[in-house]
Amino acid sequence: MLENPPKRDELEISVFGPGIGECTVVHIGDGDWIVIDSCLNRESGRPIALEYLESMNVDIRSRVRLVVATHWHDDHIKGIGETFSAAHQARFVDSSAYPLQKLVRLVKLASEASESMAATREYNSVLETMNKRRLKGERADAVGPTRAIANRKLLALNSASRPFDSEVFALSPSDGVISLAEAELAVALDAAKAGVRVPRQGPNQLSVALWLKVGALNVLLGAD
């Protein structure tokens, strides 16, 4: 049974997950959507965001504009690779707290050490999708996610045909936590090289908080 989609001039925020919000799906007006984090439907095993958008006949391929991983804790990213793969026009956003080259190295090492670890498996899936979408002549090492850092504008939709302007900003991570992230990543790389499970990341000050400006409305979205 199809759900009723929001109207062109409506902001809709839907929160899913068994905890306190492992996936958030937002209609930002004019049929455009963003997906923040991911969790699976326990019955079907599919990403809940995809099932929800499909239930409204949303053209996921073209109308999902951003897929955001606020942080790489397993409970927030299961299925995010499949979601990003379905959203052909979306940009992928994650925290700038982890340098991309080191994170890619960690993903490769940890994938070999622990195929069951959701974070490394999902990030590897995202990187594979990005490489498939590479422009002709673009170097593989130049392909990567949009990095969220405090006060960076991630999306701006303001054409005259829209009922209102929509903008998405990152509020974190701040410069002050980058050194902490570097230290955590060094520990994780050592663990991966040793062939043991990569330790869980630290507190969510390393993750991405978002500020949405949708018409006259302002929305603050935290990472947990």
Secondary structure, DSSP 8 states (H G I E B T S, - for coil): -------TT--EEEEESSSS-SEEEEE-STT-EEEESB-B-TTT-SBHHHHHHHHTT--HHHHEEEEE-S---GGGBTTHHHHHHH-TT-EEEEETTS-HHHHHHHHHHHHHH-TT-HHHHHHHHHHHHHHHT--TT--GGG---EEE-TTEEEEEE--TTSSS-EEEEE----GGGHHHHHHHHHHHHHHHHTTS-------GGGS--EEEEETTEEEEE---
